[in-house]
C-alpha cells in the first residue's frame, strides 16, 4: 500500500475541525504539526516516524504522530476517518442548488487582522472548495481589538495580494476588500481613496450596538448612501447561543461565544435604502450570528434587495460555512439570481465599480 501525504491529512483534519466549530486547541494541534513537518527536509518525516522520533519535534504530539504514521502506512488516519464519518447531514435540494451556484465568498479575514491563518492558506482552502474567488475583508483601523488595518497596512496588503495572486492556480483570484466599520455618524472607517481602490467594501456596525432606534437607523442610512459601500454586513449585530460556551475558532478574537440581542433599527427604511442604492444585504453564515434572522431576510427580499451569502470566515475550515447561510436563504425563498456571489468575479467587480 503506497503512502499517503501525512501533511495533507493533518491539514484536512484541521479544516474539518474548523468546519465543525471545534475548540481552538484541537485545530491548532493539527495545524502546528503540519507546519512542523512541512519545514523538514524530504525523507525526514518518514525516518522520524520509523525511529519513533516524531514527538521530539515542537508542535507534534502523540495523536498527530499517530496520524502521520497511519498516513505513511497508506491508511486513512483513524482521526480523519471519524471526522468524515460524522460530517453533517446533506443540504436539502433548494439549499444545495444555491450553494452550488455560489462562485465565491465576499467576507473573509486573515492573520493581517483577527483571522488565524495567512492569506495564502485562506486562498488555497477556497480553491479546494471549488471557489473561483475569495474577497479578503480584514478589519478597519477603529476596531483595534481585531488589529484593524491602518491605511498604510492596507496599502501593504494590497501589494501582498497582488503578489499572491500571481502564484495562485489559474482561474482563481483573491479580490481586494475590507470590512469597514460604520462609525457613529454613518461614515466609513477608511480613507476614501483606498476604499475606491478596493474590489468589494463590506460595511458593518461593531460599536454602539445598543443605540436607540432612530440613531441606529440614521447611522445605517448614511452608510448605505455612501457610494463606496457594496455590502451591508451582519446588519443586526446579534449573537445567538449556537456555539458552545468557551469554544472559538482560531483567530476569533472578535467573535467570542455569547448571546447578544439584535440592534434596533427601522428595517423597512434600511432595506429600501439598500435597494435604492444597490447595496447587497449580507446573509452571514457564522453559526453564532445567523444574521439577519429569517424574518428580516424575507423583508429584504420583498424590498427588492440583492444579497451576499458570506462566511465571515476567520480560518480555512470556516470557509465551508456557506452551507448554513444557504439553508437560511433557501428557507426564505431567496433565488440565486439575487445573490451577488453567484456571479463571476469580473461581473462582481464591474458591479461594485459601477456603484462608486
Kinemage of the C-alpha trace (Angstrom):
@kinemage 1
@onewidth
@group {chain A} dominant
@subgroup {mainchain}
@vectorlist {calphas} color= white
{ca unk a 1} P 0.000 0.000 0.000
{ca unk a 2} L 1.505 3.320 -1.066
{ca unk a 3} L 1.988 6.092 1.480
{ca unk a 4} L -0.447 8.991 1.726
{ca unk a 5} L 0.637 12.599 2.227
{ca unk a 6} L 0.693 12.983 6.041
{ca unk a 7} L 0.902 16.795 5.885
{ca unk a 8} L -2.169 16.961 3.652
{ca unk a 9} L -4.016 14.627 6.033
{ca unk a 10} L -3.135 16.801 9.045
{ca unk a 11} L -4.351 19.914 7.245
{ca unk a 12} L -7.548 18.159 6.201
{ca unk a 13} L -8.230 17.186 9.811
{ca unk a 14} L -7.706 20.809 10.920
{ca unk a 15} L -10.060 22.011 8.170
{ca unk a 16} L -12.822 19.594 9.204
{ca unk a 17} L -12.407 20.522 12.883
{ca unk a 18} L -12.789 24.207 11.992
{ca unk a 19} L -15.836 23.499 9.882
{ca unk a 20} L -17.365 21.551 12.774
{ca unk a 21} L -16.733 24.539 15.082
{ca unk a 22} L -14.472 22.524 17.371
{ca unk a 23} L -12.266 24.023 20.070
{ca unk a 24} L -9.254 26.096 19.051
{ca unk a 25} L -6.669 23.886 20.761
{ca unk a 26} L -7.703 20.863 18.687
{ca unk a 27} L -7.401 22.743 15.416
{ca unk a 28} L -4.087 24.292 16.451
{ca unk a 29} L -2.606 20.882 17.312
{ca unk a 30} L -3.042 19.617 13.758
{ca unk a 31} L -2.072 22.864 12.014
{ca unk a 32} L 1.064 23.168 14.170
{ca unk a 33} L 2.049 19.579 13.410
{ca unk a 34} L 1.542 20.113 9.673
{ca unk a 35} L 3.674 23.271 9.794
{ca unk a 36} L 6.458 21.497 11.710
{ca unk a 37} L 6.582 18.585 9.263
{ca unk a 38} L 6.435 20.839 6.202
{ca unk a 39} L 9.673 22.506 7.366
{ca unk a 40} L 11.625 19.203 7.367
{ca unk a 41} L 13.859 18.038 4.520
{ca unk a 42} L 12.468 15.362 2.192
{ca unk a 43} L 12.555 11.926 3.775
{ca unk a 44} L 12.984 13.084 7.358
{ca unk a 45} L 9.291 12.697 8.223
{ca unk a 46} L 9.360 9.016 7.270
{ca unk a 47} L 12.683 8.472 9.057
{ca unk a 48} L 11.431 10.064 12.275
{ca unk a 49} L 8.240 8.020 12.090
{ca unk a 50} L 10.296 4.830 11.628
{ca unk a 51} L 12.539 5.595 14.611
{ca unk a 52} L 9.753 6.946 16.853
{ca unk a 53} L 11.197 10.477 16.967
{ca unk a 54} L 8.283 12.495 15.584
{ca unk a 55} L 7.214 13.708 19.009
{ca unk a 56} L 10.654 15.198 19.601
{ca unk a 57} L 9.593 17.929 17.192
{ca unk a 58} L 7.974 21.020 18.677
{ca unk a 59} L 4.312 21.007 17.668
{ca unk a 60} L 3.970 17.245 17.204
{ca unk a 61} L 2.210 15.235 19.898
{ca unk a 62} L 1.182 11.626 20.323
{ca unk a 63} L -2.130 11.989 18.468
{ca unk a 64} L -0.684 13.836 15.484
{ca unk a 65} L 2.309 11.468 15.349
{ca unk a 66} L -0.064 8.504 15.201
{ca unk a 67} L -1.940 10.139 12.317
{ca unk a 68} L 1.350 10.650 10.459
{ca unk a 69} L 2.336 7.004 10.968
{ca unk a 70} L -1.034 5.837 9.632
{ca unk a 71} L -0.704 8.104 6.581
{ca unk a 72} L 2.796 6.865 5.824
{ca unk a 73} L 1.480 3.295 6.037
{ca unk a 74} L -1.027 4.155 3.306
{ca unk a 75} L -4.004 4.187 5.670
{ca unk a 76} L -6.518 6.972 6.139
{ca unk a 77} L -5.813 8.179 9.701
{ca unk a 78} L -8.428 6.951 12.155
{ca unk a 79} L -8.950 10.533 13.393
{ca unk a 80} L -9.677 11.725 9.858
{ca unk a 81} L -11.939 8.763 9.130
{ca unk a 82} L -14.039 9.512 12.217
{ca unk a 83} L -14.411 13.174 11.254
{ca unk a 84} L -15.532 12.277 7.737
{ca unk a 85} L -17.986 9.703 9.070
{ca unk a 86} L -19.611 12.200 11.420
{ca unk a 87} L -19.954 15.129 8.985
{ca unk a 88} L -23.264 16.982 8.979
{ca unk a 89} L -26.359 15.926 7.127
{ca unk a 90} L -26.771 16.720 3.454
{ca unk a 91} L -28.339 20.017 2.461
{ca unk a 92} L -31.865 19.845 1.165
{ca unk a 93} L -32.297 20.294 -2.580
{ca unk a 94} L -33.048 24.049 -2.638
{ca unk a 95} L -30.154 24.910 -0.328
{ca unk a 96} L -27.793 22.586 -2.202
{ca unk a 97} L -28.637 24.257 -5.534
{ca unk a 98} L -27.987 27.670 -4.022
{ca unk a 99} L -24.671 26.504 -2.544
{ca unk a 100} L -23.637 25.041 -5.908
{ca unk a 101} L -24.420 28.365 -7.588
{ca unk a 102} L -22.005 30.317 -5.368
{ca unk a 103} L -18.718 31.179 -7.032
{ca unk a 104} L -17.018 32.929 -4.146
{ca unk a 105} L -17.175 34.466 -0.685
{ca unk a 106} L -17.306 38.232 -0.134
{ca unk a 107} L -16.388 38.382 3.578
{ca unk a 108} L -13.251 36.675 4.940
{ca unk a 109} L -10.415 37.507 7.328
{ca unk a 110} L -6.727 36.671 7.546
{ca unk a 111} L -3.999 36.976 10.150
{ca unk a 112} L -3.428 40.533 8.990
{ca unk a 113} L -6.310 41.434 11.341
{ca unk a 114} L -8.130 38.972 13.619
{ca unk a 115} L -8.064 35.871 11.430
{ca unk a 116} L -5.979 32.855 12.359
{ca unk a 117} L -4.326 31.983 9.041
{ca unk a 118} L -2.200 33.623 6.338
{ca unk a 119} L -3.846 34.993 3.203
{ca unk a 120} L -2.269 32.241 1.092
{ca unk a 121} L -3.738 29.496 3.292
{ca unk a 122} L -7.215 31.006 3.151
{ca unk a 123} L -6.983 31.295 -0.624
{ca unk a 124} L -5.866 27.696 -1.149
{ca unk a 125} L -8.673 26.437 1.081
{ca unk a 126} L -11.134 28.402 -1.071
{ca unk a 127} L -9.627 26.787 -4.186
{ca unk a 128} L -10.158 23.327 -2.690
{ca unk a 129} L -13.815 24.184 -2.032
{ca unk a 130} L -14.288 24.977 -5.710
{ca unk a 131} L -14.495 28.755 -5.351
{ca unk a 132} L -13.416 30.963 -8.231
{ca unk a 133} L -12.555 33.877 -5.948
{ca unk a 134} L -12.461 34.995 -2.356
{ca unk a 135} L -12.734 38.584 -1.150
{ca unk a 136} L -10.268 39.461 1.594
{ca unk a 137} L -12.021 41.821 4.025
{ca unk a 138} L -9.852 42.391 7.057
{ca unk a 139} L -10.996 44.956 9.604
{ca unk a 140} L -10.552 48.738 9.518
{ca unk a 141} L -8.470 50.885 11.956
{ca unk a 142} L -11.032 51.754 14.664
{ca unk a 143} L -11.572 48.080 15.528
{ca unk a 144} L -8.315 47.851 17.464
{ca unk a 145} L -9.364 44.661 19.267
{ca unk a 146} L -9.280 42.981 15.845
{ca unk a 147} L -5.974 44.610 14.759
{ca unk a 148} L -7.776 46.676 12.160
{ca unk a 149} L -5.670 47.808 9.211
{ca unk a 150} L -4.396 51.367 9.095
{ca unk a 151} L -4.266 52.979 5.673
{ca unk a 152} L -0.558 52.164 5.440
{ca unk a 153} L -1.046 48.494 6.380
{ca unk a 154} L -3.925 48.193 3.910
{ca unk a 155} L -1.708 49.554 1.121
{ca unk a 156} L 0.913 46.940 2.004
{ca unk a 157} L -1.753 44.252 1.987
{ca unk a 158} L -2.865 45.282 -1.494
{ca unk a 159} L 0.715 44.824 -2.742
{ca unk a 160} L 0.914 41.450 -0.993
{ca unk a 161} L -2.369 40.253 -2.504
{ca unk a 162} L -1.133 41.215 -5.970
{ca unk a 163} L 1.958 39.073 -5.441
{ca unk a 164} L -0.021 36.130 -4.038
{ca unk a 165} L -2.441 36.229 -6.970
{ca unk a 166} L 0.490 35.681 -9.344
{ca unk a 167} L 1.223 32.343 -7.646
{ca unk a 168} L -2.333 31.010 -7.276
{ca unk a 169} L -3.882 28.381 -9.586
{ca unk a 170} L -5.157 29.697 -12.901
{ca unk a 171} L -8.847 30.601 -12.784
{ca unk a 172} L -8.805 31.665 -9.119
{ca unk a 173} L -8.067 35.063 -7.619
{ca unk a 174} L -8.230 36.986 -4.384
{ca unk a 175} L -10.326 40.125 -4.693
{ca unk a 176} L -9.297 43.072 -2.545
{ca unk a 177} L -11.672 44.328 0.100
{ca unk a 178} L -12.280 45.433 3.654
{ca unk a 179} L -14.840 45.031 6.408
{ca unk a 180} L -15.046 48.694 7.240
{ca unk a 181} L -16.578 49.924 10.463
{ca unk a 182} L -19.707 52.027 10.128
{ca unk a 183} L -18.915 54.831 12.553
{ca unk a 184} L -21.356 56.641 14.822
{ca unk a 185} L -22.167 59.279 12.204
{ca unk a 186} L -22.516 56.708 9.424
{ca unk a 187} L -19.135 57.448 7.825
{ca unk a 188} L -16.832 54.600 6.794
{ca unk a 189} L -13.632 53.955 8.741
{ca unk a 190} L -11.001 54.176 5.992
{ca unk a 191} L -9.562 56.694 3.538
{ca unk a 192} L -11.885 57.432 0.629
{ca unk a 193} L -9.001 56.987 -1.822
{ca unk a 194} L -8.332 53.485 -0.531
{ca unk a 195} L -11.996 52.494 -0.496
{ca unk a 196} L -12.179 53.495 -4.147
{ca unk a 197} L -9.276 51.128 -4.951
{ca unk a 198} L -10.880 48.057 -3.392
{ca unk a 199} L -12.911 45.489 -5.296
{ca unk a 200} L -15.538 44.962 -2.563
{ca unk a 201} L -16.355 47.004 0.548
{ca unk a 202} L -18.379 45.358 3.316
{ca unk a 203} L -19.625 47.777 5.968
{ca unk a 204} L -20.634 46.627 9.450
{ca unk a 205} L -21.622 48.168 12.767
{ca unk a 206} L -19.344 46.911 15.558
{ca unk a 207} L -19.861 49.569 18.226
{ca unk a 208} L -22.812 51.321 19.807
{ca unk a 209} L -24.975 48.296 19.068
{ca unk a 210} L -27.467 49.399 21.717
{ca unk a 211} L -28.051 52.824 20.147
{ca unk a 212} L -31.697 53.864 20.065
{ca unk a 213} L -33.777 53.039 17.002
{ca unk a 214} L -33.669 56.498 15.410
{ca unk a 215} L -29.916 56.939 15.897
{ca unk a 216} L -29.068 53.475 14.545
{ca unk a 217} L -31.357 53.970 11.551
{ca unk a 218} L -29.740 57.330 10.678
{ca unk a 219} L -26.310 55.779 11.054
{ca unk a 220} L -27.082 52.861 8.742
{ca unk a 221} L -28.838 55.012 6.144
{ca unk a 222} L -25.837 57.354 5.952
{ca unk a 223} L -23.500 54.402 5.377
{ca unk a 224} L -25.747 52.844 2.740
{ca unk a 225} L -25.806 56.143 0.840
{ca unk a 226} L -22.001 56.144 0.659
{ca unk a 227} L -21.090 55.146 -2.925
{ca unk a 228} L -18.155 53.039 -1.696
{ca unk a 229} L -20.313 50.640 0.351
{ca unk a 230} L -21.172 47.462 -1.566
{ca unk a 231} L -22.423 45.038 1.105
{ca unk a 232} L -24.160 45.716 4.435
{ca unk a 233} L -22.589 43.216 6.845
{ca unk a 234} L -24.398 41.304 9.639
{ca unk a 235} L -26.972 44.071 9.939
{ca unk a 236} L -28.483 43.319 13.370
{ca unk a 237} L -25.200 42.557 15.150
{ca unk a 238} L -26.900 39.775 17.068
{ca unk a 239} L -25.217 36.714 18.594
{ca unk a 240} L -27.187 33.554 19.178
{ca unk a 241} L -26.240 30.726 21.532
{ca unk a 242} L -25.439 28.154 18.859
{ca unk a 243} L -21.739 27.875 19.673
{ca unk a 244} L -20.813 26.063 22.913
{ca unk a 245} L -19.555 28.378 25.628
{ca unk a 246} L -15.815 28.782 25.601
{ca unk a 247} L -15.369 27.355 22.092
{ca unk a 248} L -13.893 29.670 19.497
{ca unk a 249} L -12.149 29.168 16.223
{ca unk a 250} L -8.531 30.223 15.541
{ca unk a 251} L -8.204 33.970 15.415
{ca unk a 252} L -11.774 34.595 16.568
{ca unk a 253} L -10.853 37.365 18.977
{ca unk a 254} L -13.796 39.406 17.742
{ca unk a 255} L -16.266 36.528 17.821
{ca unk a 256} L -16.405 35.209 21.392
{ca unk a 257} L -19.321 32.949 22.226
{ca unk a 258} L -22.106 34.963 23.842
{ca unk a 259} L -25.709 35.959 23.344
{ca unk a 260} L -26.433 39.473 22.145
{ca unk a 261} L -29.780 40.899 21.162
{ca unk a 262} L -30.435 42.496 17.797
{ca unk a 263} L -29.782 46.178 17.293
{ca unk a 264} L -32.977 48.173 16.902
{ca unk a 265} L -33.466 49.997 13.585
{ca unk a 266} L -36.161 50.675 11.013
{ca unk a 267} L -35.669 47.596 8.848
{ca unk a 268} L -38.088 48.740 6.152
{ca unk a 269} L -36.234 52.041 5.732
{ca unk a 270} L -32.818 50.369 5.744
{ca unk a 271} L -33.748 47.698 3.204
{ca unk a 272} L -35.498 50.246 0.990
{ca unk a 273} L -32.266 52.264 1.006
{ca unk a 274} L -30.228 49.150 0.166
{ca unk a 275} L -32.500 48.502 -2.814
{ca unk a 276} L -32.346 52.162 -3.909
{ca unk a 277} L -28.536 52.391 -3.683
{ca unk a 278} L -27.980 48.825 -4.927
{ca unk a 279} L -26.218 47.703 -1.733
{ca unk a 280} L -26.343 43.956 -1.089
{ca unk a 281} L -27.586 42.683 2.274
{ca unk a 282} L -25.260 40.104 3.765
{ca unk a 283} L -26.604 36.739 4.900
{ca unk a 284} L -23.893 35.970 7.436
{ca unk a 285} L -23.280 32.234 7.724
{ca unk a 286} L -21.453 32.144 11.061
{ca unk a 287} L -23.320 29.733 13.382
{ca unk a 288} L -23.195 32.155 16.307
{ca unk a 289} L -24.536 35.044 14.229
{ca unk a 290} L -27.231 33.732 11.838
{ca unk a 291} L -27.662 37.362 10.877
{ca unk a 292} L -30.060 38.653 9.699
{ca unk a 293} L -32.791 36.459 11.176
{ca unk a 294} L -35.132 34.840 8.658
{ca unk a 295} L -37.937 37.372 9.161
{ca unk a 296} L -35.582 40.162 8.071
{ca unk a 297} L -34.217 38.176 5.125
{ca unk a 298} L -37.820 37.919 3.906
{ca unk a 299} L -38.366 41.667 4.353
{ca unk a 300} L -35.161 42.457 2.452
{ca unk a 301} L -36.273 40.096 -0.308
{ca unk a 302} L -39.657 41.830 -0.514
{ca unk a 303} L -37.891 45.213 -0.634
{ca unk a 304} L -36.041 44.105 -3.777
{ca unk a 305} L -32.580 43.804 -2.219
{ca unk a 306} L -29.631 41.878 -3.545
{ca unk a 307} L -27.822 39.527 -1.145
{ca unk a 308} L -24.339 38.191 -0.470
{ca unk a 309} L -24.125 34.819 1.291
{ca unk a 310} L -20.835 35.100 3.169
{ca unk a 311} L -18.976 33.102 5.800
{ca unk a 312} L -17.158 35.879 7.695
{ca unk a 313} L -14.508 33.154 7.936
{ca unk a 314} L -11.561 33.658 10.279
{ca unk a 315} L -9.967 30.276 9.497
{ca unk a 316} L -9.799 27.977 6.436
{ca unk a 317} L -12.350 25.404 7.594
{ca unk a 318} L -14.892 28.131 8.242
{ca unk a 319} L -14.991 28.862 4.501
{ca unk a 320} L -17.319 25.887 4.174
{ca unk a 321} L -19.879 27.517 6.470
{ca unk a 322} L -21.680 28.984 3.450
{ca unk a 323} L -23.942 25.951 3.646
{ca unk a 324} L -25.534 27.439 6.776
{ca unk a 325} L -26.309 30.728 5.056
{ca unk a 326} L -27.677 28.877 2.025
{ca unk a 327} L -30.031 26.855 4.218
{ca unk a 328} L -31.498 30.029 5.720
{ca unk a 329} L -31.658 31.808 2.375
{ca unk a 330} L -33.434 28.844 0.770
{ca unk a 331} L -35.973 28.720 3.604
{ca unk a 332} L -36.772 32.374 2.857
{ca unk a 333} L -37.088 31.808 -0.885
{ca unk a 334} L -34.011 33.794 -1.916
{ca unk a 335} L -33.269 32.967 -5.581
{ca unk a 336} L -29.710 32.558 -6.858
{ca unk a 337} L -30.344 35.429 -9.283
{ca unk a 338} L -30.482 37.860 -6.315
{ca unk a 339} L -27.171 36.679 -4.778
{ca unk a 340} L -24.153 38.665 -5.975
{ca unk a 341} L -21.583 35.989 -5.207
{ca unk a 342} L -23.211 33.623 -7.678
{ca unk a 343} L -21.670 35.976 -10.265
{ca unk a 344} L -18.273 35.537 -11.866
{ca unk a 345} L -15.537 37.745 -10.443
{ca unk a 346} L -15.490 40.093 -13.438
{ca unk a 347} L -19.217 40.752 -13.150
{ca unk a 348} L -18.957 41.283 -9.397
{ca unk a 349} L -16.121 43.785 -9.781
{ca unk a 350} L -17.916 45.564 -12.620
{ca unk a 351} L -20.985 45.911 -10.377
{ca unk a 352} L -19.035 47.340 -7.445
{ca unk a 353} L -17.073 49.700 -9.723
{ca unk a 354} L -20.288 50.929 -11.290
{ca unk a 355} L -21.707 51.782 -7.882
{ca unk a 356} L -18.769 54.004 -6.838
